[in-house]
Amino acid sequence: MLIKKCYHEKFPKIILISFITSALTLPYLWFVLPAIISNRGVYMIGGELLVILVETIIYNQLFKLKFSEALVVSLVANTASILLGRVF
């Protein structure tokens, strides 16, 4: 019950930070990096790793998560994004 209450109270902040994080990293991954990196494999792997690192730092600073926890959040979010992108 306590976890649900805490999560519910923080939900708007979680959504806002997640939106900001995607808004900051997605344009670089989709538009900037392809113009700089011509090799598709390097672009995909390097771009995703860069995005994961930047998102980890954002989650670490804004959610006050430990770096390792923020890294897990970013890895899960990006893995889900890649898998959903493959399906749809």
N, C-alpha and C positions, 0 to 999 in steps of 0.2 A: 504494500500500500504506500509506504513512504517513497519507494523508488518511483512508483507511478506518479505520485504527487510532484516529486522533484523533476522528473522528466517532463511532465505536463507544463510546469512553470517555465522550463527552459526551452520548450519546443519552438517558440517564435525566434529565439536567439539562434538555435541550431539551424533552422531554415534560412535565416538571414545570412549567417556565416557561410553556410553551404552554397548559397546563391552567389555571394561575393567571391568565394573561392573559385567557383566555376567560371564566373564572369572574368576573373583575372587571368586564369590559366588557359581556358579554351581558345580564345583568339590567337594566342601564341602558338598553340599546338596545331591549329587548323590553317592559319594564314601566314604567320611570320616564319616559323621553322621550315615549312616546305620551300619558301623562297631562298632560304639560306643553305639548306641541306638537300642535295640532289639525289643522294642514295636513299631509296625508300626504306630499306632495312635499318639503316643508321637513323633515319628520321623517326621511324616508328619506335624503335627501342630507346634511342636517345631522348626523343621528345617525351615519351611516357615517363622515363626516369626523371627527367627535369621537372615535369609536372608533379610527379609524386613528391619530389623533394620540396618544391615550392609549397604545395598544399600541406605537407607535413609541417613546415615552418609556420604557415598560417594557422593551422589547427593547434599547434603547440602554443602559439602566442595568444590567440583569441579564445580558445577553449581552456587554456591553462592546463593542457594535457602534458604528460611526460613525453619526451621526444619519441620514445619507443611506442607509446600508445597512439600518438598522432600519426606515426608511420603506418601502424596497422590500419587505422581509420582510412588513411589515404590509399593504401594498397587495396583494401576492400572496396572502397568507392570506385577506384579506377578499374579494378577487375570487373566489377559489376557493369560499369559503363562499357567496357570493351565487349563483354559477353552480350549485353543487350544490343549493342551496335551490330554485332554479328547476326543476331536473330532478326532484328528489324532493319 
